[in-house]
Amino acid sequence: MTNYHNPVLLQESVDGLNIKSDGIYVDVTFGGGGHSKEILNRLGEAGKLYAFDQDEDAIENTIDDERFVLINENFRYIKQFLKFYGVRKVDGILADFGVSSHQFDKAERGFSTRFEADLDMRMNQRNTLSAYEVVNKYSYDDLRRVLFEYGDLRNANAMANVIIVTREESPIKTTEQLKESLKKFLPSHKEHKILAQIYQAIRIEVNQEIQVIKEFLEQAPELLTVGGRLSAISYHSLEDRLVKRYIRAGQFEGEPEKDFYGNIDVPFKKVGGLKVPSREEIKINNRARSAKLRLAERI
């Protein structure tokens, strides 16, 4: 399991669920099953855990436990699939956004800047949209938007232009060809950082990650019982901002409406402050360094 994906903020995120032994819980990002195993350790015989993962590779990590159900789907469909299993309310939901260590480490998936691979980056290998389509088929405006919004790249305009000029000569098929086409934007002292931003931007677009998180968060209040907990781990500011805003305001833009007395009607109250990994955890698992955990309770 740990080879597949080291669970980040394991104790803190599961502690935050405030688990009841007979409760119903959901791990929407199963991966290597680390968080799920910890939840099952704390559940009694009457408890139940449902987990989601759209990646076929993750299914091999399924847990042999009659209290456990693994659903091979994107968690944007959480309500629909829980309803299929007769579940309308749950006591807690855990989400560990981002890419699993396994997806980064498996060269041919194209997620990592360390390996040459085909431009893929699909978390769900059944999806038709891959990094190849984004790089080779997107218009200038769409490429610029993706690189700027999801990669925070100040050179997004120029990068988009270079990609378009390069692909007109021949398609950009591999991660190495993409890197080569953009090499003038990759000074040696910043190469890794900028490449990581480019990959992040394309990956978020391929997997519709921001839209998926929004759809998931909007369903969470309806699924959670009063007093039920949401435990969400983010890895970059785009994700964390969505979680923070939704917990605070029950929406992603603007401020919630106030009633006559100045009260706002929001679905959550935050539990504690922002939690980040300890130095010890980062030493053991460097990928935990950017993780941020926020907890909320349904009111």
N, C-alpha and C positions, 0 to 999 in steps of 0.2 A: 504493500500500500504506500509506504513512505517513498519508495522509488518512483511511484506514479505521480504523487503530489503530496508535498508536506503540508498538512493543514495549518493555516496561518491563524494566529490568535485563538488557538483551539479552546483552551480553558475559558478565556474571557468571553468568547462568542457563545459558547454553550451555557456557561454560567448565566449569561444575560437572558437566556430563554426562561430562566426560573422554572425548571421542568417539574411537572407534576407526574407522579409515577404512572397514573392511568390516563395521561393526556394524549392528544393527537398532535404530531409535529410534522413539519415539512422541511427537508433540506433541498433547496431548489438547484443546488450546484454540487452534485454528488462527487464527481471527479474520482479520486482514489478512495473515497469513503471514510476519510479520517473524521470529519465532523459527524457523519452519520453513526459511526461506531461509538463515538463518545456520547451521543444522544441516547443510543440504545443501552449503553451501560447504565444510564440514569433512569431509564424507564422500567416500570414493573411489568408483570405478565400481561396486564390489561392495556398497557400503552401501545401506541401504533406510530410508526414512522413511514412517511411517503417521501421518496426522493426523486428528483428529476435530473436527467442529463441527456442532452441531444447527441452527444458524441458516442458513436458505436463502440469505440475503444473502452469507454468507461464502463460499459455493461459487463465486461469481463471481471470487474471488481465487485460484482453484486454480493450482498451479504446473505448467507443462509440463515435466516431467522424468520420465524412465522409472523413476527410483529412488523416485518419490513417489506415494503413494496417499492421496486425501482421502475420508474416510468421513463422510457426512452423518447423524451420529447423536450422541446424548448419550454422553459418555465414561463414564457409569455402566455402559455395556455393553461396556467395553473388551475384556474377556477373550473374550466371545462373538464380537465382530466380528473380532478378530485371529485367532481360531481358524478363522473362515470363510475367512480368507486364508492359512490353513496356518501361522500364527505362534503358537508356544506360549511362546517365550522371547524377551526383548528385552534390549538392553544399556543402555538408558536411557529414562526417561520425563520429559517436561517438562510442567508444568501451570501456567498463568497464570490463576488463578481470577478471578471477578468479571465485570464488564460491559465489553464493548469500547467504544472511543471512538465507533465507528460507531453502536452501539445508543443511546448517550447523545445523539448529535448528530442522529439521525433523529427529528424531533419526534413523528411519528405513532406511534412505538413506545411512547411514554408512560413512558420511563425517567427523563427529565430533569425537574428542578424548574423549568427555564428556559422550558419551552414548555407551552401548553395542548394537551391531546391526550385521546383516549379512554383510559379506564383499561385498559391492556393489560399491558405489562411482560413479555410472554412471550419468552424467548430462542428457543424453538422455536415458531414460529407455527402449527404443527399441533396443539399442545396445546390441550385444551379449557378448562383452568383459567387464567383471566386475573385481572388486578387487579380487574376489575369484579365477578367472582364472590366474591373474597375480601371486598371492601368491602360488597357488597350482600347476600350470602347467608350469610356466616359468622355463627355464634352469638356472643353477647357474650363467652363464655368463650374461644372460639377467637380472636376479634379481639384480646382482651386479651393472650392468650398470644403471638400473633404480634408485636404492638407491643412487648411487654416483652422477650421472648426475643431477637428479631432486630433490634430497634431500640434496645434499652436505654433505653426511654422510661419515665421515672418516673411520668408521667401516663397510663400505658397504660389504667388502669381508666376514668378520666374520658373519655379520647379514644374508647374503644370505645363507651361509653354515648352520647356525642354522635353518633357515626356511626350508631348504631342509631335514635336519635330522628330524625335528619335523613332517613335513607332511608325511614322510615315515611311521611313526607310525599310524597317522590318519590325515585326511584332516583338514586344519585350516579354519573353517567356519565363525567364528565371529571376530569382532574387539577385543573382550576380549581375545580370544584364540591367536590372533596375538600378542597382548600386553604381554600376559603370556609367549609366546615362546621367546620373545626378552627381558625379564625383566632384564637379567644380563647387558644389555646395557643401562638401564634406572635408573641411580642413582637418588634418590628422589629429589635432588635439581635441576636436569635438566630434569626430566621425561617428563614434559609437552612439553618443547622445542624440545626434540629429537623425541617424539611421533609425534608432529606436522610435523617435517621434514619427518618422515617415511610415514605418511598419505599423505603429499603433493606429495612425489615422486610417490606413487602408483596411486594417483588421476590423476596426470599429464599423466602418462602412459595410464591409462584406457580411458581417454578422449582425448588423443593425443593432448594435449593443445598446446605444442610448435609448432608442425607441423601445427595445425589449424591457429595459429597466423601468422606463416610464409606465409601460403597460402593466408590468408586474406590480409596481408600487400602488397603482390605482386600484388593483384588485385586492390588495392586502387588507384594507380596512373591512371589506365585506366578508372576508374569510376568517378573520381573527375574532375570537370571542372577546367580550369585555374583560380586560385584564390580561389578554393574550399578548405575547411579545414578538417584536420584529428585531432580528439581529442581522445587521448588514455590514459586510466588509467591502470597502472600495479600494481601488489602487491608483486612481488618478483623479484630478480635481473635477473633471466632467461628471464622473459617477458620484463622487462625494457630495458635490453641490446639489445634485438631484435628490439624494437621500436626505440631506440636511434640510433642504427647502420643503420637501414633502412632509417630513416629521414636524417641522415648525408650522407650516401653513396649509398642509393638505392640498397643495397645488405647486406647480413648477415655476409659474411666472406671477409677478405682482404680489399683492397682499390679499389675505382673505377678508371678506366683508364682515363688518361688525354689526351687532344688533343695537337696539336703542340704548342699551346700557354700556356699550363699548366692548362687549364680549365677542370673541370669535369662536365659530363652530369648527373645530378641527378634529380629525379622527384619532390623533395620537398625542401623547405627552412624552417628552424625551426622558430617558432613564439614565442618570449619571452624565458624565461628560464624554468627550471624544477619547477613545482608547487607541493606543498605538503599540506596536511590538516592543518588547524590552531589547536592550542591547544584546543580551544573551541569545534571544530568539533570532535576531538579525545575523548574529555571528554564525549560528547553526544553519540558517536558511536566509541567504542574502535577498531572495525574492520577496521576503516579508517587509523589506525596508520602507516601502511606500504605502503599506496597508493602513487603513483607518477604519475603526469599528464604531458604529453608532447603534444605540439601542433605543427602542421606543415601546410604549405600552398602549394598547387600544383602550380608548376611554368612551 
